[in-house]
Amino acid sequence: MPKEKQKHEQYNRFASVYDAMNADMHSKLMVEYCHRIFKKHGIRPEIGLDLCCGTGTAIDLLSQLGIKMSGLDGSSYMLAQAAKKLKGRKIKLYHKQLPNFKLLDTKSGEQCRFDLITCFYDSLNYLLTQRDLKRAFKSVHSHLKEGGWFVFDMNTLIALRTLWDGQVYAGEKEGIAWIWRNEYDAKKERAHVHATFFEEQRNGKWERFEEVHTERAYSNPLLKKLLREVGFAVKGYYRCYQFASVARDTYRICAVVQKR
Ligand SMILES: C[S@@+](CC[C@H](N)C(=O)[O-])C[C@H]1O[C@@H](n2cnc3c(N)ncnc32)[C@H](O)[C@@H]1O
């Protein structure tokens, strides 16, 4: 296994408290934003795949827009939460890792192809090398129909260098508390979150658990170059949640790209 490949023990116990911590709020914002993106770009997807779907919130909401959704994630714990949320709705959930994945239609044996593929939150920032990111873009490209759309958001370099470096975030809600210590390693261009969680158990005792998450950001010109190289036309490249152009101080971008 390449040195840089992350194992997905990260989304282990975190999975069971993800929604309770309101971490699913981003998916809600993104689906509302997607609705506007679809209108602006004339996107009318019938069948979609949410990559790194986590606890399934985006799948749930995109399905409510009438799209037949499936999901993929590398963490079986996150997928278990998604399965609970989507129970009884005949939504396919794939336990697969980026960057290289291949989804086959169980009836025809052919590769599945979608009108729309989404990937929200920091998910693509978990790919720590340019090579892996490009491979992931290739995998996405090969699972889209001709003219199909890929919509994703990502943290920018400025976000990891400033919002992450040396910052401590803490929060608490009924039965759960967390402290996240963030740091940025400028030499290696990696951001690390040392996340400590405290969860109240049924017997009233509190349990502590920890996860370390590592992310990398890529420059805007590089992202666009990689997308074009694998065969996408970049139709929109926005400050996330808006339709304004990306600026130097943009912390999160949203790319709307179409298979050529
Ligand atoms: C920040 S969460 C986002 C989850 C969801 N998209 C959302 O918006 O709430 C990142 C997700 O990416 C998944 N993930 C990270 N790296 C992955 C990889 N290489 N392959 C598959 N899934 C991955 C994690 O398991 C986790 O569910």
The ligand as a Tripos MOL2 file, in Angstrom:
@<TRIPOS>MOLECULE
LIG
   27    29     1     0     0
SMALL
NO_CHARGES

@<TRIPOS>ATOM
      1 C1        -16.0960   14.7970    5.4110 C.3       1 LIG1
      2 S1        -16.8800   13.2440    5.1190 S.3       1 LIG1
      3 C2        -18.1220   13.7660    3.9750 C.3       1 LIG1
      4 C3        -19.3040   12.8380    3.9540 C.3       1 LIG1
      5 C4        -20.4730   13.3640    3.1160 C.3       1 LIG1
      6 N1        -20.0990   13.5320    1.7310 N.3       1 LIG1
      7 C5        -20.9890   14.6830    3.6850 C.2       1 LIG1
      8 O1        -20.9870   15.6840    2.9480 O.co2     1 LIG1
      9 O2        -21.3930   14.6880    4.8540 O.co2     1 LIG1
     10 C6        -15.7220   12.4140    4.0710 C.3       1 LIG1
     11 C7        -16.1920   11.0400    3.6170 C.3       1 LIG1
     12 O3        -15.2830   10.5810    2.6240 O.3       1 LIG1
     13 C8        -15.0210    9.2030    2.8390 C.3       1 LIG1
     14 N2        -13.7020    8.9460    2.2460 N.ar      1 LIG1
     15 C9        -12.5570    9.6040    2.5200 C.ar      1 LIG1
     16 N3        -11.5700    9.1240    1.7370 N.ar      1 LIG1
     17 C10       -12.1260    8.1420    0.9630 C.ar      1 LIG1
     18 C11       -11.6170    7.2680   -0.0540 C.ar      1 LIG1
     19 N4        -10.3360    7.3010   -0.4300 N.pl3     1 LIG1
     20 N5        -12.4650    6.4040   -0.6490 N.ar      1 LIG1
     21 C12       -13.7700    6.3610   -0.2760 C.ar      1 LIG1
     22 N6        -14.2960    7.1550    0.6750 N.ar      1 LIG1
     23 C13       -13.4830    8.0350    1.2890 C.ar      1 LIG1
     24 C14       -15.0740    9.0300    4.3450 C.3       1 LIG1
     25 O4        -15.3020    7.6980    4.7210 O.3       1 LIG1
     26 C15       -16.2200    9.9800    4.7040 C.3       1 LIG1
     27 O5        -17.4560    9.3270    4.7020 O.3       1 LIG1
@<TRIPOS>BOND
     1     1     2 1
     2     2     3 1
     3     2    10 1
     4     3     4 1
     5     4     5 1
     6     5     6 1
     7     5     7 1
     8     7     8 2
     9     7     9 1
    10    10    11 1
    11    11    12 1
    12    11    26 1
    13    12    13 1
    14    13    14 1
    15    13    24 1
    16    14    15 ar
    17    14    23 ar
    18    15    16 ar
    19    16    17 ar
    20    17    18 ar
    21    17    23 ar
    22    18    19 1
    23    18    20 ar
    24    20    21 ar
    25    21    22 ar
    26    22    23 ar
    27    24    25 1
    28    24    26 1
    29    26    27 1
@<TRIPOS>SUBSTRUCTURE
     1 LIG1         1 GROUP 0 **** ****
